[in-house]
Each structure stands twice: as C-alpha cells, then as structure tokens.
C-alpha cells in the first residue's frame, strides 16, 4: 500500500480527523505561513472565514492579500 494511502487510512481511523480530511478533499484546507498553522477556510465575498480544524473555533478572516497557501 502506498505511504500516502496508508497515512490517510490511519488519519481517518480517528473521527477527530474527519473534518481535516474533508477540508483537504474539498480544497478548503489552508496553511497560514506566518503562523505555521492549518485552518479550514470558508469563502465569502470579502475573503475567507477561518476555523481551527481541531477545536472548531473561529480563528479570524483572511483576504487574498495575506500569506496563505491552499494545501
């Protein structure tokens, strides 16, 4: 079994990781480069609202001008 597939299966075994994996699949998982942090981004007219994938807490908002990279 390829390493990536095995890693995804191990992550999926823990239900706490399902939000993270779903965001990754949907293209909504982002890395905030300056903070070295993963967030889930929900697109809006003015940018994105950000949510911490582990706690579900709202982080902030992000505009295209800020440094983030889709994963």
C-alpha angles and dihedrals in degrees: 000000000000115000095243093052091048091050092051091050091051091049092047091053088072110066090209088070097054094091090051094049092046091051090049091051092047093049092245099115113104136180117221098216098200092052098033088228134138118227137172112238125207110196121234134168093268097041132284136324109223129218129188105242095214102044100024089227118147108251106187141279126287132203127199089257092069123084110261135134128208111233 
